[in-house]
Amino acid sequence: MLNRFFIILILSLSSFFFLKHGHSATQKTELIEQNWPFNGIFGRFDKSSLQRGFQVYREVCAGCHGIRHIAYRDLFDLGYTSDEIKSIATEYEVIDGPNDEGEMFTRFARPSDKFVGPYLNDKEARVANGGAYPPDLSLMVKARVGGADYLYSLLNGYKEYPKDFEASDGMYYNEFYPGKQIAMPSPIMDEIVEYEDGTEASQAQIARDVTSFLAWTAEPELEERKSMGVKTIFFLIILSIMLLGVKRKIWKDLE
């Protein structure tokens, strides 16, 4: 009986010690909430921000991450012209075929092609990144709890390791990432890009723009869907008023 008491006591103390020291690694940090223009029933994308975000993706993110669910011609939604889209597409090569000889071949990408990723396959991606797999970003905003706020917070969440935190080799401290450690170093900083429209490229602005762009890649039909939703609501309101009038007319005649 006494032995059982000591065993329970030791287990209780061990659990308390684990919870106390593991709390900093498991506790969730409140996300940095942003007032996104695409939120809400009347939400719309800021085209200027989307273009800046696309510039950030091309210059900073595209070396490791793809957006395979987006085609080059989808850039029409961002305000790019047909010639600009063709020019962007021809910067990349795709594998096509077979040709008349039954062989595969490479050609310049066309507007109808999906965005070409940085790696040929998952294994090449892992080898190039020390075993860590850089995920595709086209659906990232939809794939994470917190959506755009989470991604924005993550990009701004890199800090020095706290003194009482046990750091792992090759990992970086991020207060918003689960477990507080992430294999990807901070991808952005002030003035890492020079915006073509002259906007000041602060870290916060860069994070906001690339997050807006990835919110668009996750749901490029958002504006069309919301527009249809608003029209449907107005139609149902008018229909309800008409039906109410018909109902009153019928009951008035019956009375």
C-alpha positions in Angstrom: 0.0 0.0 0.0 2.8 2.4 0.9 4.7 1.5 -2.2 1.6 2.3 -4.3 1.3 5.7 -2.6 4.9 6.6 -3.4 4.5 5.5 -7.1 1.4 7.7 -7.4 3.2 10.6 -5.8 6.2 10.2 -8.1 4.0 10.0 -11.2 2.0 13.1 -10.1 5.2 15.1 -9.5 6.6 14.0 -12.9 3.4 15.1 -14.6 3.5 18.4 -12.9 7.1 18.9 -13.9 6.3 18.0 -17.6 3.3 20.3 -17.8 5.2 23.2 -16.2 8.2 23.0 -18.5 6.3 22.0 -21.6 3.7 24.7 -21.3 5.7 27.3 -23.2 6.1 25.0 -26.2 2.4 24.0 -26.3 0.5 27.2 -25.3 -1.2 29.0 -28.2 -0.4 32.6 -28.9 -3.2 34.9 -30.0 -3.0 35.5 -33.7 -2.4 39.0 -35.1 -5.8 39.9 -36.4 -6.0 42.0 -39.6 -8.9 43.8 -41.3 -8.8 42.0 -44.6 -10.7 43.6 -47.4 -11.8 40.2 -48.7 -13.6 39.3 -45.5 -17.4 39.7 -45.1 -20.3 39.3 -47.4 -19.3 42.3 -49.5 -15.5 41.5 -49.4 -13.3 42.2 -52.4 -9.6 41.7 -53.1 -7.3 44.6 -53.3 -5.8 44.2 -56.8 -2.8 46.4 -56.0 -2.0 44.3 -52.9 -2.5 41.1 -54.9 0.0 42.3 -57.5 2.5 43.2 -54.8 1.9 39.8 -53.2 2.6 38.0 -56.4 5.8 39.9 -56.8 6.8 38.7 -53.3 5.9 35.2 -54.2 8.0 35.3 -57.4 11.0 36.9 -55.8 11.0 35.3 -52.3 8.7 32.2 -52.1 8.8 30.5 -55.5 12.3 29.2 -55.0 10.9 26.6 -52.5 7.1 26.7 -52.8 4.8 26.1 -55.7 1.2 27.2 -56.4 0.2 24.2 -58.6 -3.6 24.8 -58.5 -3.2 28.2 -60.2 -2.8 28.7 -64.0 -0.9 31.6 -65.5 -4.0 32.9 -67.2 -5.7 33.2 -63.8 -3.4 36.3 -63.4 -6.1 38.2 -65.4 -7.9 38.5 -62.1 -5.0 40.4 -60.7 -5.1 43.0 -63.5 -2.4 41.6 -65.7 -2.7 42.0 -69.5 -2.6 39.1 -72.0 0.9 40.1 -73.1 2.2 40.4 -69.5 0.8 36.9 -68.7 2.5 35.4 -71.8 5.7 37.0 -70.8 5.5 35.6 -67.3 4.6 32.1 -68.5 7.5 32.0 -70.9 10.0 32.4 -68.0 9.2 28.7 -67.2 9.5 25.4 -69.1 7.2 22.5 -68.8 7.4 18.8 -69.8 5.0 17.9 -72.6 4.3 15.1 -75.0 4.6 12.6 -76.3 5.4 14.0 -79.7 5.0 12.2 -83.0 8.1 10.1 -82.2 6.6 9.1 -78.8 9.1 11.1 -76.8 8.5 13.7 -74.1 9.9 17.1 -74.6 10.2 20.5 -72.9 8.6 23.7 -74.1 8.0 27.2 -72.7 4.9 27.4 -70.5 1.7 28.8 -72.0 -1.0 30.9 -70.2 -3.2 27.8 -69.9 -0.5 25.8 -68.0 -0.5 25.6 -64.2 2.3 27.4 -62.4 5.6 25.4 -62.6 6.9 24.3 -59.2 10.5 24.6 -58.1 11.1 20.9 -57.9 10.4 17.9 -60.1 9.1 15.7 -57.3 8.7 15.4 -53.5 12.0 13.6 -53.0 14.0 16.4 -54.8 12.2 18.9 -52.7 13.2 17.2 -49.4 16.8 16.7 -50.5 17.1 20.4 -51.3 15.6 21.4 -47.9 17.4 19.2 -45.5 14.6 16.6 -45.3 11.8 19.1 -44.7 9.1 19.2 -47.4 8.2 22.8 -48.5 4.4 22.6 -49.0 2.5 23.9 -51.9 1.0 27.3 -51.1 -2.0 27.6 -53.4 -4.4 26.3 -50.7 -2.4 27.2 -47.6 -4.8 29.9 -46.3 -7.7 27.5 -46.4 -5.7 24.7 -45.0 -4.7 26.4 -41.7 -6.9 27.3 -38.7 -7.0 31.0 -38.6 -6.6 31.4 -42.3 -5.1 34.6 -43.5 -4.5 35.8 -39.9 -2.5 32.7 -39.1 -0.2 33.1 -42.2 0.3 36.8 -41.5 1.1 36.1 -37.9 3.5 33.2 -38.8 5.4 35.5 -41.1 5.8 38.1 -38.4 6.3 35.6 -35.6 10.0 34.8 -35.8 11.9 35.7 -32.6 15.1 34.8 -30.8 14.8 31.6 -28.7 13.7 32.3 -25.1 16.5 31.5 -22.6 14.5 28.7 -21.0 13.5 27.1 -24.3 15.3 23.9 -25.5 16.2 24.7 -29.1 16.5 21.9 -31.7 19.2 21.8 -34.3 18.3 23.4 -37.6 15.0 24.8 -36.2 13.9 28.4 -35.8 11.7 29.9 -33.0 8.3 31.1 -34.1 5.7 32.0 -31.5 2.7 31.2 -33.7 3.9 27.8 -35.1 2.7 24.7 -33.3 5.4 23.6 -31.0 7.1 27.0 -31.4 9.8 25.6 -33.7 9.8 25.6 -37.5 12.3 24.3 -40.1 11.9 27.3 -42.4 13.9 30.4 -41.6 12.2 33.8 -41.7 11.6 34.4 -45.4 10.9 38.1 -45.2 12.4 41.3 -43.7 12.2 45.0 -44.4 13.1 45.9 -48.0 13.7 42.3 -49.1 11.8 43.3 -52.2 11.5 46.6 -54.0 7.9 47.1 -54.9 7.3 48.1 -58.5 4.5 50.5 -57.5 6.8 52.3 -55.0 5.0 51.1 -51.9 7.3 51.0 -48.8 8.3 47.4 -48.4 8.2 47.0 -44.6 8.1 43.4 -43.2 4.5 44.0 -42.1 3.5 45.2 -45.6 5.2 42.4 -47.3 3.5 39.8 -45.0 0.2 41.4 -45.6 0.6 41.5 -49.4 1.8 37.9 -49.8 -0.9 36.7 -47.5 -3.5 38.5 -49.6 -2.1 36.9 -52.7 -2.3 33.4 -51.1 -5.8 34.1 -50.0 -6.6 34.7 -53.6 -4.8 31.5 -54.8 -6.9 29.6 -52.2 -10.2 31.0 -53.5 -9.8 32.9 -56.8 -13.6 32.7 -57.4 -14.3 34.5 -54.1 -15.6 37.7 -55.6 -17.8 35.9 -58.1 -19.2 33.7 -55.3 -20.0 36.5 -53.0 -21.5 38.6 -55.8 -23.8 35.6 -56.6 -24.6 35.2 -52.9 -25.7 38.9 -52.6 -27.8 38.7 -55.7 -29.5 35.5 -54.4 -30.2 37.2 -51.1 -31.8 40.2 -52.8 -33.8 37.9 -55.0 -35.1 35.9 -52.0 -36.1 39.1 -50.2 -38.0 40.4 -53.2 -39.6 36.9 -53.7 -40.6 36.8 -50.0 -42.2 40.2 -50.2 -44.2 39.2 -53.3 -45.3 35.9 -51.8 -46.4 37.8 -48.6 -48.4 40.2 -50.8 -50.0 37.3 -52.7 -50.8 35.5 -49.4 -52.5 38.6 -48.0 -54.5 39.1 -51.2 -55.7 35.5 -51.2 -56.7 35.6 -47.5 -58.4 39.0 -47.9 -60.6 37.6 -50.8 -61.4 34.5 -48.7 -62.5 36.6 -45.7 
